[in-house]
Amino acid sequence: MAAPSRLLIRGGRVVNADSSQVAYVLVEDGVVRALGRDLLPPGGAPAGLRVLDAADKLVLPGGIDTHTHMQFPFMGTRAVDDFLQGTKAALAGGTTMIIDFAIPQKGGSLLTAFETWRSWADPTVCCDYSLHVAVTWWSDQVKEEMKILTRDKGVNSFKMFMAYKDVYMVRDAELYAAFSRCKEIGAIAQVHAENGDLIAEGAKKMLALGITGPEGHELCRPEAVEAEATLRAITIASAVNCPLYIVHVMSKSAAKVIADARRDGKVVYGEPIAASLGTDGTHYWNKEWHHAAHYVMGPPLRPDPSTPDYLMNLLANGDLTTTGTDNCTFNTCQKALGKDDFTKIPNGVNGVEDRMSIIWEKGVHSGKMDENRFVAVTSTNAAKIFNLYPRKGRIAVGSDADIVLVKLGLYNSIANWDSGAALLTLTEPPKRSILGGSAQCAAADIDELVMSWGFFVFTNRTISAKTHHQAVNFNIFEGMVCHGVPLVTISRGKVVYEAGVFHVTAGDGKYIPRKPFAEYVYQRIKQRDQLAAVAMGSQPHLNSPRAFGKNNRSRPLWFPFRSNHGVSHRDLAARIASDIRSKISVSQHSCTFQAWTKDRWTEWRSLSTVAFHGLPPLMYWRKESGGI
């Protein structure tokens, strides 16, 4: 991106997640340099300073789409939105950063996948981006590469699939190992939460019954399949005390599991997407096969039409945290790969261009959330979770100048135009913006007004595949009217989209590395670990050799058994737990136990933490005189 000129955004309502104020924003070298009133020097703008008049407009932090799949090779084809077209569409919709996924095949190198995605994105991307990396199998190699990616490549989030059996799916033991590694290196664990085994069996059943159309996709992946996997992932992450991020929350059941876990103190975040907030799964039963197939994605949209409203309520009140799109687009002809078998329909929908408008429409315009919460769920929370804040996700001195100017639709506040044969009466939002300053307008004059008048009265947008900037030939939000419409998008201080025109070239965006141990996420994790350590006090730790010498006056709790009795780890844990007089309510941990046998110490490693029921990794011991 060429060095941006100085820019002054004058007189808009600057909205952050925590406050709003009318202010000027001065931008230099791609960064916000000043924020306040009357920053324009006396005598007008000096040379080299462009002034954008933001009076009566909202000035918002650029959106962060936490979940995209640009040019993703999947299910025998490749997503049509590549990093060039997809990120241009993002900018048109007010999103200034995306986080895509580098996904290796089973047995493949995570580092190689990362470099492959970088090679696709770097030459063509138009907005800033970063990468999550998927863990699709487990080995010592994967464990080491996760460390390298976090330490050297700016990756602080890893995604595990609980679905797509035999392709990307990992089992519970692999989830446990991956979550443990994420915690060690300060990363956020992410999951696609669906029970892959049940999906595979359900698909066989549907096909055996002769159900081959898109409706079979939802029927074999009901809400219970998503909710079960969500609870299982949260349970495993809790056992490790690892932060967890649930991608694309699609159902009321899964959302409720997340909400309950958060209220129970779990460090878990839920990400509904534009599709689950803006439409529903009734489309799967449309009589037109291609229409129904357009909506196929995993997890599927839910046929309960109350789902979007329910998810938006949870997003508004904090039970869900961020918003993405899972933008992974396939044209109609690509969807037709599954015309005789729904399991072969490429999974994916659009959303990267429309996310901000949909959330404003369904969230703010509907009265469910205010403008500050809107900024939180579209930008700030993502920046905090993925350790981009306050560089991203906020308009403040020192932050990147990723800014969107939004003019709100005003048609509801203007009386119907006078009726009469020669005058146009508006009973619904117009399908295009009308520029003008009068409450009356002859129908024949509209086109002339659009060309010649200089300010917006109506700034609504009707979503349509005919006018969107994405490469896909349909839009799952077709016909939806949105009132919050981005007028100007600024990326790192440069106006990249204005009045429907792009001012950006391939490669203007850049890769943004992210450091581990995001404070917003790991502050609670570290505190809980510290409390566990404090609870140990002066008690000898299980792994400390000096704790078990013959001359040591303290010894561990022990039970009379011979080493050849083959007492299992779980049984030993249960016997220890039953002998503890008081239980300390802290997070569960993996640890090493040592048990006394007739003539030697026997190490018991990787003791099952499930049997602990919340006991910390302490050394439960007693004096020679007995007692606990």
C-alpha positions as CSV (number, residue, x, y, z in Angstrom):
1,M,0.0,0.0,0.0
2,A,1.4,3.4,-1.0
3,A,2.3,5.8,1.8
4,P,-1.1,7.4,2.7
5,S,-1.5,11.2,2.7
6,R,-2.7,12.9,5.9
7,L,-6.3,12.6,6.5
8,L,-8.7,14.5,8.8
9,I,-12.2,13.0,9.5
10,R,-14.2,16.0,10.7
11,G,-17.2,16.1,13.0
12,G,-18.4,12.5,13.0
13,R,-19.7,10.5,15.9
14,V,-16.7,8.3,16.8
15,V,-18.0,5.0,18.2
16,N,-15.9,2.6,20.2
17,A,-17.0,-0.4,22.2
18,D,-17.0,1.6,25.5
19,S,-18.1,5.1,24.5
20,S,-19.2,7.4,21.7
21,Q,-18.2,11.1,21.1
22,V,-18.4,13.7,18.4
23,A,-14.8,14.3,17.4
24,Y,-12.3,14.9,14.7
25,V,-9.8,12.1,13.8
26,L,-6.4,13.0,12.5
27,V,-4.6,10.3,10.6
28,E,-0.9,10.3,9.6
29,D,1.2,7.5,8.2
30,G,-1.6,5.1,8.5
31,V,-2.1,5.6,12.3
32,V,-4.5,7.8,14.3
33,R,-2.4,10.7,15.6
34,A,-5.0,12.8,17.3
35,L,-8.6,12.5,18.5
36,G,-10.6,15.5,19.7
37,R,-12.5,18.7,18.7
38,D,-11.4,21.4,16.3
39,L,-8.3,19.8,15.0
40,L,-8.5,21.7,11.7
41,P,-6.0,24.5,11.7
42,P,-7.2,28.1,11.3
43,G,-7.4,29.1,7.7
44,G,-8.5,25.7,6.4
45,A,-6.7,22.5,5.4
46,P,-3.0,22.8,4.7
47,A,-1.5,21.2,1.6
48,G,-1.4,17.4,1.8
49,L,-4.3,17.1,4.2
50,R,-7.5,15.7,2.9
51,V,-10.6,16.5,5.0
52,L,-13.6,14.0,5.0
53,D,-16.7,15.6,6.3
54,A,-18.3,13.1,8.7
55,A,-21.1,15.3,10.1
56,D,-24.2,13.2,10.8
57,K,-22.3,10.0,10.2
58,L,-20.9,7.3,12.4
59,V,-17.1,6.8,12.5
60,L,-16.5,3.1,13.4
61,P,-13.5,0.9,13.8
62,G,-13.1,-1.3,10.7
63,G,-14.7,-4.7,11.0
64,I,-12.7,-7.9,11.8
65,D,-14.1,-11.0,10.2
66,T,-12.8,-13.8,12.4
67,H,-13.7,-16.7,10.0
68,T,-13.1,-16.8,6.2
69,H,-12.0,-19.5,3.7
70,M,-10.7,-17.7,0.6
71,Q,-9.8,-19.9,-2.4
72,F,-10.1,-22.9,-0.1
73,P,-9.6,-26.3,-1.9
74,F,-12.5,-28.4,-0.5
75,M,-14.7,-31.3,-1.5
76,G,-13.2,-31.7,-4.9
77,T,-13.3,-28.0,-5.9
78,R,-12.0,-24.6,-4.8
79,A,-13.9,-21.6,-3.3
80,V,-14.5,-18.9,-6.0
81,D,-13.8,-15.9,-3.7
82,D,-10.0,-15.7,-3.8
83,F,-7.9,-13.4,-1.6
84,L,-8.2,-10.6,-4.2
85,Q,-12.0,-10.7,-4.8
86,G,-12.9,-11.7,-1.3
87,T,-11.0,-9.0,0.4
88,K,-12.2,-6.3,-2.0
89,A,-15.8,-7.4,-1.1
90,A,-14.8,-7.2,2.6
91,L,-13.7,-3.6,2.2
92,A,-16.9,-2.7,0.4
93,G,-18.8,-4.0,3.4
94,G,-16.8,-2.2,6.0
95,T,-14.5,-5.0,7.0
96,T,-10.8,-4.0,7.1
97,M,-9.3,-7.3,8.3
98,I,-10.0,-11.0,7.9
99,I,-8.6,-14.0,9.7
100,D,-8.4,-17.0,7.3
101,F,-7.5,-20.6,8.0
102,A,-4.5,-22.6,6.8
103,I,-5.7,-26.2,6.8
104,P,-3.3,-29.1,6.2
105,Q,-4.4,-32.6,5.1
106,K,-4.1,-35.4,7.7
107,G,-0.5,-36.2,8.0
108,G,0.5,-32.9,6.4
109,S,2.8,-30.2,7.9
110,L,1.3,-27.3,9.6
111,L,4.2,-25.1,8.6
112,T,3.8,-26.1,5.0
113,A,0.1,-25.3,5.0
114,F,0.9,-21.9,6.7
115,E,3.4,-21.0,4.0
116,T,1.0,-22.2,1.2
117,W,-1.7,-19.9,2.4
118,R,0.8,-17.0,2.8
119,S,1.9,-17.5,-0.8
120,W,-1.7,-17.3,-2.0
121,A,-2.6,-14.2,0.1
122,D,0.4,-11.9,0.2
123,P,0.5,-11.0,-3.5
124,T,-3.2,-10.4,-3.9
125,V,-4.8,-9.5,-0.5
126,C,-6.5,-6.0,-0.4
127,C,-7.1,-5.7,3.3
128,D,-5.0,-6.8,6.3
129,Y,-5.2,-10.4,7.2
130,S,-4.0,-13.1,9.6
131,L,-4.2,-16.8,9.7
132,H,-5.5,-19.5,12.1
133,V,-3.9,-22.9,11.5
134,A,-5.9,-26.2,11.7
135,V,-4.7,-29.3,13.6
136,T,-6.0,-32.2,11.6
137,W,-3.9,-35.0,13.2
138,W,-1.6,-35.4,16.2
139,S,2.1,-36.3,16.5
140,D,5.3,-34.9,18.0
141,Q,5.8,-33.1,14.7
142,V,2.5,-31.3,15.1
143,K,3.3,-30.4,18.7
144,E,6.6,-28.9,17.7
145,E,5.2,-27.0,14.7
146,M,2.5,-25.4,16.8
147,K,5.3,-24.0,19.0
148,I,7.2,-22.7,15.9
149,L,4.1,-21.1,14.4
150,T,3.4,-19.3,17.7
151,R,7.0,-18.3,18.4
152,D,8.1,-17.3,14.9
153,K,5.1,-16.9,12.5
154,G,2.6,-14.8,14.5
155,V,-0.1,-17.5,14.9
156,N,-1.9,-17.6,18.2
157,S,-5.0,-19.7,17.4
158,F,-5.4,-23.3,16.3
159,K,-8.6,-25.0,15.0
160,M,-9.6,-28.6,15.6
161,F,-12.4,-30.2,13.6
162,M,-14.8,-32.6,15.4
163,A,-16.5,-33.2,12.1
164,Y,-15.5,-34.3,8.6
165,K,-14.7,-37.8,9.6
166,D,-11.6,-39.3,7.8
167,V,-10.8,-35.9,6.4
168,Y,-10.1,-33.3,9.1
169,M,-11.7,-34.8,12.2
170,V,-9.7,-35.5,15.4
171,R,-10.7,-37.6,18.3
172,D,-11.1,-36.7,22.0
173,A,-7.5,-37.8,23.0
174,E,-6.1,-35.6,20.2
175,L,-8.3,-32.7,21.3
176,Y,-6.9,-33.1,24.8
177,A,-3.4,-33.1,23.5
178,A,-3.9,-30.1,21.2
179,F,-5.7,-28.1,23.9
180,S,-2.9,-28.9,26.4
181,R,-0.3,-27.7,23.8
182,C,-2.4,-24.5,23.1
183,K,-2.3,-23.6,26.8
184,E,1.5,-24.3,27.0
185,I,2.3,-21.9,24.1
186,G,-0.4,-19.3,24.9
187,A,-2.7,-19.9,22.0
188,I,-6.5,-20.0,21.7
189,A,-8.0,-23.4,20.9
190,Q,-10.8,-23.3,18.4
191,V,-13.2,-26.1,17.4
192,H,-15.7,-26.9,14.7
193,A,-18.2,-28.5,17.0
194,E,-20.2,-31.4,15.5
195,N,-20.2,-35.1,16.3
196,G,-18.5,-36.5,13.2
197,D,-19.4,-40.1,13.9
198,L,-23.1,-39.4,14.3
199,I,-23.1,-37.3,11.1
200,A,-21.5,-40.2,9.2
201,E,-24.1,-42.6,10.4
202,G,-27.0,-40.1,9.8
203,A,-25.9,-39.6,6.3
204,K,-25.9,-43.3,5.6
205,K,-29.4,-43.5,7.0
206,M,-30.7,-40.6,4.9
207,L,-29.3,-42.0,1.7
208,A,-30.7,-45.5,2.5
209,L,-34.1,-43.9,2.8
210,G,-33.7,-42.3,-0.6
211,I,-33.2,-38.8,0.7
212,T,-30.5,-37.3,-1.6
213,G,-31.4,-33.6,-1.8
214,P,-30.1,-30.7,0.3
215,E,-32.6,-31.3,3.1
216,G,-30.7,-34.5,3.9
217,H,-27.8,-32.3,4.9
218,E,-29.6,-30.8,7.8
219,L,-31.5,-34.0,8.7
220,C,-28.2,-35.9,9.3
221,R,-26.7,-33.0,11.3
222,P,-29.5,-32.0,13.8
223,E,-29.0,-29.5,16.6
224,A,-28.2,-32.2,19.1
225,V,-25.1,-33.2,17.1
226,E,-23.8,-29.7,17.4
227,A,-24.8,-29.2,21.0
228,E,-23.2,-32.5,22.1
229,A,-19.9,-31.7,20.5
230,T,-19.9,-28.2,21.9
231,L,-20.4,-29.5,25.5
232,R,-17.7,-32.2,24.9
233,A,-15.2,-29.6,23.7
234,I,-15.9,-27.3,26.6
235,T,-15.5,-30.2,29.1
236,I,-12.2,-31.2,27.6
237,A,-10.9,-27.6,27.5
238,S,-12.0,-27.1,31.1
239,A,-10.0,-30.2,32.2
240,V,-6.9,-28.6,30.7
241,N,-7.8,-25.1,31.8
242,C,-7.4,-24.0,28.2
243,P,-9.4,-21.1,26.6
244,L,-11.8,-22.3,24.0
245,Y,-13.3,-20.5,21.0
246,I,-16.4,-22.2,19.3
247,V,-16.5,-21.2,15.6
248,H,-19.8,-20.7,13.6
249,V,-22.4,-21.2,16.3
250,M,-25.5,-22.2,14.3
251,S,-28.1,-23.5,16.7
252,K,-30.1,-22.5,19.8
253,S,-29.0,-25.6,21.5
254,A,-25.2,-25.1,21.0
255,A,-25.6,-21.4,21.9
256,K,-27.3,-22.3,25.2
257,V,-24.4,-24.7,26.0
258,I,-22.0,-21.9,25.6
259,A,-24.0,-19.4,27.5
260,D,-24.4,-21.9,30.4
261,A,-20.7,-22.6,30.4
262,R,-19.8,-18.9,30.5
263,R,-22.1,-18.4,33.5
264,D,-20.4,-21.3,35.1
265,G,-17.1,-19.5,34.8
266,K,-15.6,-21.3,31.8
267,V,-13.3,-19.3,29.5
268,V,-15.2,-20.0,26.3
269,Y,-16.2,-17.7,23.4
270,G,-18.9,-18.3,20.9
271,E,-18.9,-17.0,17.3
272,P,-22.2,-16.8,15.5
273,I,-21.8,-15.9,11.8
274,A,-23.7,-13.6,9.4
275,A,-25.6,-16.6,8.0
276,S,-26.9,-17.9,11.3
277,L,-27.8,-14.3,12.3
278,G,-29.4,-13.3,9.0
279,T,-31.3,-16.3,7.6
280,D,-32.4,-19.9,8.5
281,G,-32.5,-23.4,7.2
282,T,-36.1,-23.5,5.8
283,H,-34.4,-22.9,2.5
284,Y,-33.2,-26.6,2.4
285,W,-36.8,-27.6,1.6
286,N,-37.2,-25.2,-1.3
287,K,-38.6,-26.9,-4.4
288,E,-35.8,-25.5,-6.6
289,W,-32.7,-27.8,-6.0
290,H,-30.2,-25.1,-6.8
291,H,-31.8,-22.7,-4.4
292,A,-31.7,-25.2,-1.5
293,A,-28.1,-26.2,-2.4
294,H,-26.9,-22.6,-2.2
295,Y,-27.5,-22.7,1.6
296,V,-25.6,-25.9,2.3
297,M,-22.9,-25.3,4.9
298,G,-21.5,-27.1,7.9
299,P,-22.9,-27.0,10.5
300,P,-26.2,-26.3,8.6
301,L,-28.5,-23.5,9.0
302,R,-31.4,-24.5,11.3
303,P,-35.0,-24.8,10.1
304,D,-36.3,-23.2,13.2
305,P,-37.0,-19.7,12.0
306,S,-36.6,-18.2,15.5
307,T,-32.9,-19.2,15.6
308,P,-31.4,-16.0,14.1
309,D,-33.4,-13.8,16.6
310,Y,-32.3,-16.1,19.5
311,L,-28.7,-15.9,18.6
312,M,-28.8,-12.2,18.2
313,N,-30.2,-11.8,21.7
314,L,-27.3,-13.9,23.1
315,L,-24.9,-11.8,21.1
316,A,-26.4,-8.6,22.3
317,N,-26.2,-9.6,26.0
318,G,-22.7,-11.1,26.0
319,D,-23.4,-14.8,26.0
320,L,-21.9,-14.9,22.5
321,T,-18.9,-12.8,21.8
322,T,-17.7,-12.2,18.2
323,T,-19.0,-12.5,14.6
324,G,-17.5,-14.0,11.5
325,T,-18.9,-15.3,8.2
326,D,-17.3,-18.7,7.4
327,N,-17.2,-17.1,3.9
328,C,-16.5,-20.1,1.6
329,T,-18.3,-19.6,-1.7
330,F,-19.1,-22.1,-4.4
331,N,-21.0,-21.3,-7.5
332,T,-24.2,-23.1,-8.6
333,C,-22.3,-25.4,-10.9
334,Q,-19.9,-26.3,-8.2
335,K,-22.8,-27.1,-5.8
336,A,-24.2,-29.4,-8.5
337,L,-21.4,-31.8,-7.7
338,G,-23.8,-33.1,-5.2
339,K,-27.0,-33.2,-7.3
340,D,-27.5,-36.9,-6.7
341,D,-26.0,-37.1,-3.2
342,F,-26.2,-34.3,-0.7
343,T,-22.9,-35.4,1.0
344,K,-21.1,-34.2,-2.1
345,I,-22.5,-30.7,-2.2
346,P,-19.5,-28.4,-1.4
347,N,-20.2,-26.8,2.0
348,G,-20.1,-23.0,2.2
349,V,-21.9,-19.7,1.8
350,N,-21.1,-16.0,1.4
351,G,-21.1,-13.2,4.0
352,V,-17.8,-11.3,4.0
353,E,-19.4,-8.3,2.3
354,D,-22.7,-8.3,4.1
355,R,-21.8,-9.1,7.7
356,M,-21.6,-5.6,9.1
357,S,-24.9,-4.5,7.4
358,I,-26.7,-7.6,8.6
359,I,-25.6,-7.3,12.2
360,W,-26.5,-3.6,12.2
361,E,-29.9,-4.4,10.7
362,K,-30.8,-7.4,12.9
363,G,-29.0,-6.1,16.0
364,V,-29.0,-2.3,16.2
365,H,-31.9,-1.3,13.9
366,S,-34.1,-3.9,15.6
367,G,-33.3,-2.4,19.0
368,K,-31.5,-5.4,20.4
369,M,-28.0,-3.8,20.9
370,D,-26.6,-0.3,20.8
371,E,-23.9,1.1,18.6
372,N,-21.2,0.4,21.1
373,R,-22.1,-3.3,21.4
374,F,-22.1,-3.4,17.6
375,V,-18.5,-2.3,17.5
376,A,-17.6,-4.8,20.2
377,V,-19.1,-7.8,18.4
378,T,-17.9,-6.8,14.9
379,S,-14.4,-5.6,15.8
380,T,-13.2,-5.0,19.3
381,N,-13.8,-8.4,20.9
382,A,-12.1,-10.2,18.1
383,A,-9.1,-7.8,18.4
384,K,-8.9,-8.6,22.1
385,I,-9.3,-12.3,21.9
386,F,-6.7,-12.7,19.1
387,N,-4.3,-10.1,20.6
388,L,-4.6,-7.4,18.0
389,Y,-6.0,-4.8,20.4
390,P,-5.6,-1.8,20.6
391,R,-3.8,-1.7,17.3
392,K,-7.0,-3.0,15.7
393,G,-10.6,-2.8,17.0
394,R,-10.5,0.7,18.3
395,I,-10.2,4.3,17.1
396,A,-7.6,5.8,19.5
397,V,-4.3,7.6,19.3
398,G,-1.7,5.1,18.2
399,S,-4.2,2.6,16.6
400,D,-4.2,1.6,13.0
401,A,-6.4,3.9,11.0
402,D,-8.9,1.2,10.0
403,I,-12.1,3.2,9.9
404,V,-15.5,3.0,8.4
405,L,-17.9,6.0,7.8
406,V,-21.5,4.9,8.0
407,K,-24.6,6.9,7.1
408,L,-27.8,5.5,8.6
409,G,-30.9,4.9,6.6
410,L,-33.5,7.6,7.4
411,Y,-36.6,6.6,5.5
412,N,-38.6,5.7,8.6
413,S,-38.2,9.3,10.0
414,I,-39.4,11.0,6.8
415,A,-43.1,11.3,6.0
416,N,-44.5,9.6,3.0
417,W,-44.0,11.7,-0.1
418,D,-47.2,13.6,-1.1
419,S,-49.6,11.4,-3.1
420,G,-50.9,12.4,-6.4
421,A,-50.6,11.3,-10.0
422,A,-47.3,13.1,-10.6
423,L,-45.7,12.4,-7.2
424,L,-44.1,9.2,-5.8
425,T,-45.4,7.9,-2.5
426,L,-43.0,5.7,-0.6
427,T,-44.5,2.9,1.4
428,E,-41.3,0.9,1.8
429,P,-37.5,1.6,1.5
430,P,-36.4,2.4,-2.0
431,K,-34.1,-0.1,-3.7
432,R,-31.4,2.5,-4.3
433,S,-30.1,5.6,-2.5
434,I,-31.9,8.8,-3.3
435,L,-30.0,12.0,-3.1
436,G,-32.1,15.0,-2.3
437,G,-33.3,17.5,0.3
438,S,-37.0,17.6,-0.2
439,A,-39.8,15.5,1.3
440,Q,-41.5,15.7,-2.1
441,C,-40.2,14.5,-5.4
442,A,-41.8,13.7,-8.7
443,A,-41.1,10.2,-9.7
444,A,-39.7,11.3,-13.1
445,D,-37.1,13.4,-11.2
446,I,-35.5,10.7,-9.2
447,D,-32.8,9.8,-11.7
448,E,-31.9,13.5,-12.1
449,L,-31.7,13.9,-8.3
450,V,-29.4,10.9,-8.0
451,M,-27.0,12.5,-10.4
452,S,-27.0,16.1,-9.3
453,W,-27.8,16.4,-5.6
454,G,-25.1,16.2,-3.0
455,F,-26.2,14.5,0.1
456,F,-28.0,11.3,1.2
457,V,-31.5,11.3,2.4
458,F,-31.9,7.5,1.9
459,T,-28.9,5.3,2.5
460,N,-30.5,1.9,2.5
461,R,-29.1,-1.1,0.6
462,T,-30.9,-4.1,-0.8
463,I,-28.6,-7.0,-0.8
464,S,-28.4,-8.8,-4.2
465,A,-26.0,-11.0,-6.2
466,K,-26.5,-8.5,-9.0
467,T,-24.8,-5.7,-7.1
468,H,-22.5,-7.4,-4.6
469,H,-18.7,-7.5,-5.2
470,Q,-18.1,-11.2,-4.4
471,A,-17.3,-13.7,-7.1
472,V,-20.1,-16.1,-6.2
473,N,-23.2,-16.0,-8.5
474,F,-25.8,-16.0,-5.7
475,N,-26.4,-14.4,-2.3
476,I,-28.1,-16.2,0.6
477,F,-29.3,-12.8,1.8
478,E,-31.0,-11.9,-1.5
479,G,-33.6,-9.1,-1.1
480,M,-32.7,-8.2,2.5
481,V,-32.9,-4.4,3.1
482,C,-30.2,-3.0,5.4
483,H,-30.1,0.5,6.9
484,G,-26.5,0.8,8.0
485,V,-24.5,1.3,4.8
486,P,-20.7,1.9,4.7
487,L,-20.0,5.0,2.6
488,V,-16.2,5.2,3.1
489,T,-13.7,2.5,4.1
490,I,-10.3,3.5,5.3
491,S,-7.5,0.9,5.6
492,R,-4.3,1.9,7.5
493,G,-5.0,5.6,6.6
494,K,-5.8,5.1,3.0
495,V,-9.3,5.6,1.5
496,V,-9.8,2.3,-0.2
497,Y,-13.5,2.4,-0.9
498,E,-15.6,5.5,-1.4
499,A,-19.0,6.0,-3.1
500,G,-19.0,2.6,-4.7
501,V,-15.5,2.9,-6.1
502,F,-12.4,1.0,-5.0
503,H,-9.0,2.7,-4.6
504,V,-7.0,-0.4,-3.9
505,T,-4.7,-2.8,-5.7
506,A,-3.7,-6.4,-5.2
507,G,-1.2,-6.7,-2.4
508,D,-2.1,-3.5,-0.6
509,G,-3.1,-5.5,2.5
510,K,-0.5,-7.1,4.7
511,Y,-0.1,-10.1,7.0
512,I,-0.6,-9.1,10.7
513,P,1.3,-11.4,13.2
514,R,-0.3,-12.0,16.5
515,K,1.5,-12.6,19.8
516,P,0.6,-15.4,22.2
517,F,-0.9,-15.1,25.7
518,A,-3.5,-12.5,24.8
519,E,-4.2,-10.7,28.1
520,Y,-8.0,-10.5,27.5
521,V,-8.0,-14.4,27.4
522,Y,-5.1,-15.5,29.5
523,Q,-5.5,-13.2,32.5
524,R,-8.1,-15.5,34.0
525,I,-6.2,-18.6,32.9
526,K,-3.0,-17.5,34.6
527,Q,-4.8,-16.4,37.7
528,R,-6.5,-19.7,38.2
529,D,-3.1,-21.5,37.8
530,Q,-1.6,-19.2,40.3
531,L,-4.4,-19.9,42.8
532,A,-3.7,-23.6,42.4
533,A,0.0,-23.0,43.1
534,V,-0.8,-21.0,46.2
535,A,-3.1,-23.7,47.4
536,M,-0.1,-26.0,47.4
537,G,1.6,-23.9,50.0
538,S,4.6,-25.7,51.5
539,Q,3.4,-29.1,50.4
540,P,6.0,-31.0,48.3
541,H,5.1,-31.2,44.6
542,L,4.5,-34.6,43.1
543,N,7.4,-34.2,40.6
544,S,9.9,-33.0,43.3
545,P,12.5,-35.8,44.0
546,R,13.2,-34.4,47.5
547,A,9.7,-35.0,48.5
548,F,10.1,-38.7,48.6
549,G,13.5,-39.3,50.2
550,K,13.7,-41.9,53.0
551,N,14.7,-39.2,55.5
552,N,11.8,-36.9,54.6
553,R,9.5,-36.6,57.6
554,S,6.5,-36.2,55.3
555,R,5.2,-38.8,53.0
556,P,2.4,-39.1,50.5
557,L,-0.9,-40.7,51.2
558,W,-0.5,-44.3,50.3
559,F,-2.6,-47.4,50.0
560,P,-1.5,-51.0,50.8
561,F,-1.2,-52.7,47.4
562,R,1.6,-54.4,45.5
563,S,2.8,-53.1,42.2
564,N,1.7,-56.2,40.5
565,H,-1.9,-55.7,41.4
566,G,-2.2,-53.5,38.3
567,V,-4.2,-50.7,39.9
568,S,-5.4,-48.4,37.1
569,H,-4.7,-44.7,37.1
570,R,-8.4,-44.0,37.4
571,D,-8.8,-46.3,40.3
572,L,-5.9,-44.8,42.1
573,A,-7.3,-41.3,41.5
574,A,-10.7,-42.4,42.9
575,R,-9.0,-43.8,46.0
576,I,-7.0,-40.7,46.6
577,A,-10.0,-38.4,46.0
578,S,-12.1,-40.4,48.5
579,D,-9.5,-40.0,51.2
580,I,-9.3,-36.2,50.9
581,R,-11.3,-34.4,53.6
582,S,-11.9,-31.2,51.7
583,K,-11.9,-30.4,48.0
584,I,-10.6,-27.2,46.6
585,S,-12.7,-25.9,43.7
586,V,-10.1,-25.0,41.1
587,S,-9.5,-26.0,37.5
588,Q,-8.4,-29.6,36.7
589,H,-4.9,-30.3,35.6
590,S,-2.9,-33.2,34.4
591,C,-0.1,-34.3,36.8
592,T,2.2,-37.1,37.9
593,F,1.5,-39.3,41.0
594,Q,3.9,-41.5,42.8
595,A,2.6,-44.5,44.8
596,W,4.5,-46.4,47.5
597,T,5.0,-50.1,46.9
598,K,6.7,-52.7,49.0
599,D,10.2,-51.6,48.2
600,R,10.2,-48.7,45.7
601,W,8.4,-45.7,44.3
602,T,6.3,-46.3,41.3
603,E,5.5,-43.3,39.1
604,W,2.0,-43.1,37.8
605,R,1.9,-40.6,34.9
606,S,-0.9,-38.9,33.1
607,L,-3.5,-39.6,35.8
608,S,-7.0,-39.3,34.5
609,T,-8.3,-35.8,35.7
610,V,-11.9,-36.7,35.1
611,A,-11.9,-38.7,38.4
612,F,-10.6,-35.7,40.3
613,H,-13.9,-33.7,40.0
614,G,-12.1,-30.4,40.3
615,L,-9.2,-31.3,42.7
616,P,-6.1,-29.3,42.0
617,P,-2.7,-31.0,41.1
618,L,-1.5,-31.0,44.7
619,M,0.4,-33.5,46.7
620,Y,-2.0,-35.0,49.2
621,W,0.3,-36.0,52.1
622,R,0.4,-36.7,55.9
623,K,2.9,-36.6,58.7
624,E,4.5,-39.8,60.0
625,S,2.2,-39.4,63.0
626,G,-0.8,-39.8,60.7
627,G,-3.7,-37.7,59.6
628,I,-4.1,-35.3,56.7
